[in-house]
Amino acid sequence: MRNAIVAVVTACVLIAAALHGQSNPVDPLTQARAAFEQRGDAARAQTGIELFRQAAVADPSSYEARWEGARLCYYHGTYTFTGEKAQKLALFQDGIERAKAAIQLKPKGVEGHFWLGVLYAVYGETKGIFKSLHMVPDVKREMNAALELDPSVEGFGPDRVLGRMFYKLPGIAGGDNKKSLEHLDRSVAGAPTNALTRLYLADTCRSEDMKPKAIDQLRFVIDMTPDPRWAPEHPWIKAQAEVMLKKLR
């Protein structure tokens, strides 16, 4: 009798395990995050963007599905997308809408504000600086909101974005290399392993005839071990640093 009971219990356990394996699919948000980690591959990045969309539909209250999807729109459009300009603008616009939706769900969420500002900036840069000057106040508003909520977000990203913006803008539209240096120095101090910030700082230093400081930043980028948070983008950033350093020499 006892052996029979053991046999029945064992059979039930095996059946339950089999059913669990068949009925436990990975949810879209988990799949999307896995694709984000492989964003250096354009196809995986594109797949991730669609998976974040599915995750947002599956959970209308998910703040994360929306801001993380916006973030991937930025990374794909900036580093791996090879389509036409109009398609890139549409990709960044998609990210803008996702970030806006995230802010609607969580008005004090720093990630939503940060990525909305970033996407405004890259959309404007892609369209053309002079055609997009009307977007500058939007970028400043979102970056200032992020600074108030958490200045350390994305490797002290708000200061990085503002520093780059003040460098890229023409003087008549508010460009100011001194302000650029202030923001970028602050960002590097807060997140010294962010290679993109150091590349931007070197660019501003180069324009201000601060050659030794520019060279120091570029050498750091070229010689550093990539921070795992931004490793997929590091080869592109390192290549830019090598080109800039060669010109300075």
Buried (B, 14 or more C-beta within 10 A) or exposed (E): EEEEEEEEEEEEEEEEEEEEEEEEEEBBBEBBBBBBEEBBEBEBBBBBBBBBBBBBEEBEEBBBBBBBBBBBBBBBBBBBBEEEEEEBBBBBBBBBBBBBBBBEBBEEBBBBBBBBBBBBBBBBBBBEBEEBBEBBEBBBBBBBBBBEBBBBBBBBBBBBBBBBBBBBBEEEEBBBBEBBBBBBBBBBEBBBBBBBBBBBBBBBBBEBEBEEBBBBBBBBBBEBEBBEEBEBBBEBBBEBBEEBBEEBE
